[in-house]
Amino acid sequence: MANNNNKNSKYFIILDIVGLDVSHLDSSSQKYPNISSLFQNEGEYGYMKPVFPSVTSTVQASILTGKYPRDHGIISNGFFDRENLQTLFWEQ
């Protein structure tokens, strides 16, 4: 890994936290102090326009591909098994 001492370098982090709201990042809120501290020293954050349906697999596929659900095809947290004609969901 290269050692980069350029102070103008930009780094980014994608936080994929279900239910995280911009109000949770407010420095006056102590709900998530470690996450909030990322933005106290010139850190920036942006807003993501949510996709619909806003379920985990659909949103993550949109983040990873940069496409809408109609284009990437992931529209739920499960998949349709055409052979058995049923919807299957991942189990935790």
MINUDREN-575665 format. One record per residue (C-alpha): residue number from 1; residue in one letter; x, y, z. Coordinates in steps of 0.05 Angstrom, whole numbers, plus 5000, padded with zeros to 4 digits. Each point is the difference from the previous one (the first is absolute). Layout:
N
+-----+----+------+------+------+
:   i : aa :    u :    v :    w :
+-----+----+------+------+------+
: NUM :  A :    X :    Y :    Z :
...
+-----+----+------+------+------+
***
This chain:
92
+-----+----+------+------+------+
:   i : aa :    u :    v :    w :
+-----+----+------+------+------+
:   1 :  M : 5000 : 5000 : 5000 :
:   2 :  A : 5027 : 5068 : 4981 :
:   3 :  N : 5014 : 5051 : 5054 :
:   4 :  N : 4961 : 5063 : 4981 :
:   5 :  N : 5017 : 5063 : 5038 :
:   6 :  N : 4958 : 5046 : 4957 :
:   7 :  K : 4953 : 5038 : 5046 :
:   8 :  N : 4952 : 5011 : 4942 :
:   9 :  S : 4987 : 4925 : 4993 :
:  10 :  K : 4928 : 4978 : 5005 :
:  11 :  Y : 4979 : 4935 : 5032 :
:  12 :  F : 4931 : 4973 : 5006 :
:  13 :  I : 4963 : 4950 : 5042 :
:  14 :  I : 4933 : 4970 : 4983 :
:  15 :  L : 4960 : 4985 : 5063 :
:  16 :  D : 4945 : 4950 : 4984 :
:  17 :  I : 4960 : 5004 : 5065 :
:  18 :  V : 4926 : 4983 : 4996 :
:  19 :  G : 4958 : 5056 : 5029 :
:  20 :  L : 5058 : 5050 : 5007 :
:  21 :  D : 4974 : 5071 : 4994 :
:  22 :  V : 5038 : 5065 : 4992 :
:  23 :  S : 4975 : 5021 : 5069 :
:  24 :  H : 5042 : 4943 : 5029 :
:  25 :  L : 5063 : 5034 : 4973 :
:  26 :  D : 4987 : 5066 : 5035 :
:  27 :  S : 5058 : 5016 : 5048 :
:  28 :  S : 4951 : 5020 : 5054 :
:  29 :  S : 4968 : 4931 : 4997 :
:  30 :  Q : 5038 : 4948 : 5040 :
:  31 :  K : 4963 : 4941 : 4970 :
:  32 :  Y : 5061 : 4980 : 4957 :
:  33 :  P : 5060 : 5039 : 5026 :
:  34 :  N : 5052 : 4961 : 4960 :
:  35 :  I : 4963 : 5009 : 4934 :
:  36 :  S : 4985 : 5073 : 5016 :
:  37 :  S : 5074 : 5013 : 5014 :
:  38 :  L : 5016 : 4983 : 4927 :
:  39 :  F : 4966 : 5064 : 4979 :
:  40 :  Q : 5026 : 5049 : 5053 :
:  41 :  N : 5067 : 5015 : 4968 :
:  42 :  E : 4983 : 5023 : 4930 :
:  43 :  G : 4964 : 4936 : 4984 :
:  44 :  E : 4943 : 5003 : 4951 :
:  45 :  Y : 4940 : 4956 : 4986 :
:  46 :  G : 4950 : 4998 : 4944 :
:  47 :  Y : 4930 : 4978 : 4991 :
:  48 :  M : 4976 : 4940 : 4962 :
:  49 :  K : 4934 : 5002 : 4965 :
:  50 :  P : 4968 : 4935 : 5023 :
:  51 :  V : 4975 : 4949 : 4950 :
:  52 :  F : 4934 : 4964 : 5003 :
:  53 :  P : 4988 : 4949 : 5027 :
:  54 :  S : 5047 : 5021 : 5056 :
:  55 :  V : 5020 : 4932 : 5026 :
:  56 :  T : 5071 : 4979 : 5015 :
:  57 :  S : 5017 : 4959 : 4937 :
:  58 :  T : 4968 : 5050 : 4953 :
:  59 :  V : 5036 : 5060 : 5030 :
:  60 :  Q : 5068 : 4964 : 5004 :
:  61 :  A : 4994 : 4978 : 4928 :
:  62 :  S : 4986 : 5073 : 4980 :
:  63 :  I : 5060 : 5025 : 5040 :
:  64 :  L : 5046 : 4948 : 4969 :
:  65 :  T : 4976 : 5007 : 4928 :
:  66 :  G : 4978 : 5073 : 4997 :
:  67 :  K : 4936 : 4977 : 4967 :
:  68 :  Y : 4926 : 5001 : 5018 :
:  69 :  P : 4964 : 4935 : 5019 :
:  70 :  R : 4965 : 4999 : 4932 :
:  71 :  D : 5069 : 4996 : 4968 :
:  72 :  H : 5037 : 4952 : 5047 :
:  73 :  G : 4940 : 4956 : 5014 :
:  74 :  I : 5007 : 4992 : 5075 :
:  75 :  I : 4931 : 5019 : 5027 :
:  76 :  S : 4996 : 4963 : 5066 :
:  77 :  N : 5040 : 4964 : 5054 :
:  78 :  G : 4984 : 4934 : 4967 :
:  79 :  F : 4998 : 4969 : 4932 :
:  80 :  F : 4947 : 4964 : 4960 :
:  81 :  D : 5016 : 4926 : 4988 :
:  82 :  R : 4968 : 4988 : 4932 :
:  83 :  E : 5008 : 4925 : 5005 :
:  84 :  N : 4961 : 4994 : 5065 :
:  85 :  L : 4957 : 5063 : 4988 :
:  86 :  Q : 5014 : 5030 : 5068 :
:  87 :  T : 5037 : 5060 : 5029 :
:  88 :  L : 5060 : 4982 : 5043 :
:  89 :  F : 5030 : 5046 : 5052 :
:  90 :  W : 5069 : 4999 : 5031 :
:  91 :  E : 5003 : 4976 : 5072 :
:  92 :  Q : 5041 : 5031 : 5055 :
+-----+----+------+------+------+
***
